[in-house]
Amino acid sequence: MKMFIPNYFGCFSILLMGFLTLLLPGWLQDWCLRALKSQDWISIEFFRRESRFLKKLSFWSVAISGFVSWTTTGSFAGAILFLLVLPSFFLTLTARRYARVKNQVAQDLMNNLYAIKGLLDVGTPFPQAVQFISLESSSQATFLLSRIVRGFQNGKSLETNFKKLEFRSPGEWVYRSLILVEQAYRKGLALSPLVENLIQILEVEFQAEKRIKRLQTEIWVQAFVASLIPWILGLVCWRFQPEIMEDAVGSSIGKFVFLFVIFWEGLGIWILRRVNRFY
Amino acid sequence: MDTSKSKPVLLKKELLLFFDILALYVSVGYDLSYAWNEAIKSSELFQRPDSHQSMNTVLQNLESSFGLKSYRYTFGVLRHLYHRGASLTPAVQAFSRTLRRDLERDFEAHLRTAPTRANLCLLFFFLPPALVLILFPFLEHLRQVLSQF
């Protein structure tokens, strides 16, 4: 029977992984908030809700990569490597979910503006209209509105409430429009024509954003395919002509070429991002 | 916001919002200096003018130094109308409409040219690496085979 020999590297790796798995979720949350450049109410709320998913993801990703690495190579190097790439992996994953939530809130606020306009048209005062909407609808934006209304009823302006929640994104125009409506209300100006005008502006903005997004998706798919094809072809070639590929990868010039290709494609992705942006 | 360094499209967007708010206040009869200060609160475009600065000076400064050269005239027109005591509402609303159309044109142009720019980008940054990755192993193998002779 084989004697159990304590593997100090293995024990240390397990301890390190356990420690990091405990620390990772909180650290990843902060890192993502900074990377997404958002410290507003929506993002903090989003990551608070994501924390369970985050803990599960951290635990299972480290455990699975550790197991695979241990069984194939006999070390936990794979898990440690995975721990290093986990932040970017997680950021890519959550950035999309976060963008979806942001868009949803902006869309909800826009719909609320329609409802407020309807109520203003039948003579409902502005605070009551906002309160009614925040009580009646059940969208994500409504939660935001209800928090704002609470402050609004206590005599604070919408702007103060928005600032208190650090509500900047999403839909900057929606946010500014609401402030504008509130300003007009406080000055006793006619609200209904203003809201109608704002809705028209916001509609144009939303349509523009959708068109930009559609275009960006098409371009990103093209870039993704273009950057992936050579690597897939390389793998296929490796399968059928391993000696050719091993010669190429093993040579000193080969390493330089592969690094250059990664750098060049990364630069391309960065420039493509800048080219696609409208604002 | 530093208007001389910002992107023109971003400046136009901010200016449009500013004029929209200004038009709202001016249309109900508020004085331009009051409307200006109120509009500034909702916009990041301009800094609050000093208390000793007259509206005339503020507009004159913007007329000579605003980041978008093609829209400097708007401040000149506003200054002229304000100086003469004429109604400002139609002018501000007209600026707002012009800006909105201008932004729409910019947007359409962006949508028209974006695929071409993206394709050029793909051609320049993704096609050469693809060719290199496909051809390099064979060329390297060939080089090694030839070096043996």
Chai-1 contact restraints between the chains, C-beta under 6 A:
chainA,res_idxA,chainB,res_idxB,connection_type,confidence,min_distance_angstrom,max_distance_angstrom,comment,restraint_id
A,R176,B,S42,contact,1.0,0.0,6.0,A-B,restraint_1
A,I179,B,S42,contact,1.0,0.0,6.0,A-B,restraint_2
A,L189,B,V28,contact,1.0,0.0,6.0,A-B,restraint_3
A,A208,B,F107,contact,1.0,0.0,6.0,A-B,restraint_4
A,L215,B,A114,contact,1.0,0.0,6.0,A-B,restraint_5
A,I219,B,A118,contact,1.0,0.0,6.0,A-B,restraint_6
A,A226,B,L122,contact,1.0,0.0,6.0,A-B,restraint_7
A,A226,B,F126,contact,1.0,0.0,6.0,A-B,restraint_8
A,S227,B,F126,contact,1.0,0.0,6.0,A-B,restraint_9
A,P230,B,A130,contact,1.0,0.0,6.0,A-B,restraint_10
A,P230,B,L133,contact,1.0,0.0,6.0,A-B,restraint_11
A,P230,B,I134,contact,1.0,0.0,6.0,A-B,restraint_12
A,L233,B,I134,contact,1.0,0.0,6.0,A-B,restraint_13
A,G234,B,L133,contact,1.0,0.0,6.0,A-B,restraint_14
A,I244,B,P137,contact,1.0,0.0,6.0,A-B,restraint_15
A,I244,B,H141,contact,1.0,0.0,6.0,A-B,restraint_16
A,M245,B,P137,contact,1.0,0.0,6.0,A-B,restraint_17
A,D247,B,E140,contact,1.0,0.0,6.0,A-B,restraint_18
A,D247,B,H141,contact,1.0,0.0,6.0,A-B,restraint_19
A,D247,B,Q144,contact,1.0,0.0,6.0,A-B,restraint_20
A,A248,B,F136,contact,1.0,0.0,6.0,A-B,restraint_21
A,A248,B,P137,contact,1.0,0.0,6.0,A-B,restraint_22
A,A248,B,E140,contact,1.0,0.0,6.0,A-B,restraint_23
A,S251,B,E140,contact,1.0,0.0,6.0,A-B,restraint_24
A,V257,B,F136,contact,1.0,0.0,6.0,A-B,restraint_25
A,V261,B,P129,contact,1.0,0.0,6.0,A-B,restraint_26
A,V261,B,V132,contact,1.0,0.0,6.0,A-B,restraint_27
A,V261,B,L133,contact,1.0,0.0,6.0,A-B,restraint_28
A,W264,B,P129,contact,1.0,0.0,6.0,A-B,restraint_29
A,E265,B,P129,contact,1.0,0.0,6.0,A-B,restraint_30
A,G268,B,F125,contact,1.0,0.0,6.0,A-B,restraint_31
A,G268,B,F126,contact,1.0,0.0,6.0,A-B,restraint_32
A,I271,B,C121,contact,1.0,0.0,6.0,A-B,restraint_33
A,L272,B,C121,contact,1.0,0.0,6.0,A-B,restraint_34
A,V275,B,R117,contact,1.0,0.0,6.0,A-B,restraint_35
A,V275,B,C121,contact,1.0,0.0,6.0,A-B,restraint_36
A,F278,B,H110,contact,1.0,0.0,6.0,A-B,restraint_37
A,Y279,B,V9,contact,1.0,0.0,6.0,A-B,restraint_38
A,Y279,B,L10,contact,1.0,0.0,6.0,A-B,restraint_39
